[in-house]
Amino acid sequence: AAKLSKRDPAALKNSVFNVPPSAQVYPDFMRGEWEVTEKFSGYVFPSTTIPKSKIIADVQLPGFQKCSIAAISDIGRELTTYRMRIDAKSGLEDRKYNLANAIGGHLGYNAVESVEYDVQSNPNRVSITFVPNRTRNAERVELFFNARESELVPNPRDENYRVFVCSEYMRQVTFSLSQEFGIARQVVGNYAHFWTWREQPDGDTLTGNVLTAAYLDPQDSLFFEEPSKPVVVYSHNLEAKKVG
């Protein structure tokens, strides 16, 4: 919450890898199945050390190509609708269902063949297999989650209702077909999502937003010019309506 309250994109620094994080547990007002409407609301280049022209030229940055940010596979799509499911008892999200729905919603077709995820054995690894030969930039995506943070706070405008803020830092490895026969193209990206979800009086809607901060990979030639701060931050507004 402290990072988001600063309203400074540069404050969304990358996490230092440490103890593997536990799975995110969502508050009671978010549990159930929701239809989420996501609206793209812009982006900023917060770096003061790297010129914008250099950042734009770095085509492998997360968000610059479709599927380079798995859950928001078309980062600049103006309006996207998808389903989100959070278990009523445990408060854990149905990650397989949610990722498949979010990716399909952003790409406009059923792109995912399967999602491998076991929250009990390893909540920090997801393998996504795409329908063969259907999605240009991705045949398979591997996600490795490095850190999570969350906080439940009163809504400053009305303390009868709550605001849930949470973040998740990840490393994505995307495999796709390359121009060289028999050799898979591999792209590595580092980014984090920062969500804010606001409880509403009717109990059947949520409002919020998500900021997605993209960081330079240590293998990037520009890395030492901006090793921890994001070089681009994308913003989306969110509205969710309970299903059923």
URVEN-V931701 format. One record per backbone hydrogen bond with DSSP energy under -1.0 kcal/mol. NH is the residue of the N-H (numbers start at 1). CO is the residue of the C=O. E is the energy in kcal/mol with one decimal. If there is no record, write none. Layout:
NH & CO & E
NH & CO & E
This chain:
5 & 1 & -2.6
7 & 4 & -1.5
11 & 8 & -2.2
12 & 9 & -1.6
13 & 11 & -2.1
14 & 228 & -2.9
26 & 91 & -3.1
30 & 27 & -1.8
31 & 28 & -1.3
32 & 86 & -2.5
34 & 84 & -3.2
35 & 241 & -2.9
36 & 82 & -3.3
37 & 239 & -3.3
38 & 80 & -3.3
39 & 237 & -2.6
40 & 78 & -1.7
41 & 235 & -2.9
44 & 233 & -2.0
55 & 51 & -1.6
56 & 52 & -2.6
57 & 53 & -1.2
58 & 55 & -1.4
59 & 57 & -1.6
61 & 58 & -1.9
64 & 61 & -2.1
67 & 73 & -2.4
68 & 65 & -1.7
77 & 74 & -1.9
80 & 38 & -2.4
82 & 36 & -2.0
84 & 34 & -2.5
86 & 32 & -2.7
87 & 92 & -2.9
91 & 87 & -1.5
94 & 85 & -2.7
95 & 93 & -1.5
98 & 94 & -3.0
99 & 95 & -2.5
100 & 96 & -1.9
101 & 97 & -2.2
102 & 98 & -2.6
103 & 99 & -2.7
104 & 100 & -2.1
105 & 101 & -2.4
106 & 102 & -2.0
107 & 103 & -2.3
108 & 104 & -2.0
111 & 109 & -1.3
113 & 129 & -2.6
114 & 129 & -1.9
116 & 127 & -3.2
122 & 118 & -2.6
126 & 143 & -2.0
127 & 116 & -2.1
128 & 141 & -3.2
129 & 114 & -2.8
130 & 139 & -2.3
131 & 111 & -2.9
134 & 131 & -1.5
139 & 175 & -3.5
140 & 175 & -2.0
141 & 128 & -2.6
142 & 173 & -2.7
143 & 126 & -2.9
144 & 171 & -2.4
145 & 124 & -1.9
146 & 169 & -2.5
147 & 169 & -1.0
149 & 167 & -1.6
151 & 165 & -2.5
153 & 163 & -2.9
155 & 161 & -3.1
161 & 158 & -2.0
163 & 153 & -3.3
164 & 197 & -3.0
165 & 151 & -2.7
166 & 195 & -1.9
167 & 149 & -2.8
168 & 193 & -2.0
169 & 147 & -2.7
170 & 191 & -2.9
171 & 144 & -2.5
172 & 189 & -3.1
173 & 142 & -2.7
174 & 187 & -3.0
175 & 140 & -3.3
176 & 185 & -2.2
183 & 180 & -2.0
185 & 176 & -3.5
187 & 174 & -2.3
189 & 172 & -2.6
191 & 170 & -2.1
192 & 213 & -1.9
193 & 168 & -2.2
194 & 211 & -2.8
195 & 166 & -3.0
196 & 209 & -2.4
197 & 164 & -2.8
198 & 207 & -3.5
199 & 162 & -2.8
203 & 200 & -1.5
206 & 240 & -2.3
207 & 198 & -1.4
208 & 238 & -2.2
209 & 196 & -1.8
210 & 236 & -2.5
211 & 194 & -2.4
212 & 234 & -2.5
213 & 192 & -2.5
214 & 232 & -2.9
215 & 190 & -2.8
220 & 217 & -2.5
223 & 220 & -1.7
225 & 222 & -2.0
226 & 223 & -1.4
231 & 214 & -2.5
232 & 214 & -1.1
233 & 44 & -2.4
234 & 212 & -2.6
235 & 42 & -2.5
236 & 210 & -1.9
237 & 39 & -2.6
238 & 208 & -3.2
239 & 37 & -1.8
240 & 206 & -2.6
241 & 35 & -2.0
242 & 204 & -2.8
243 & 33 & -3.0
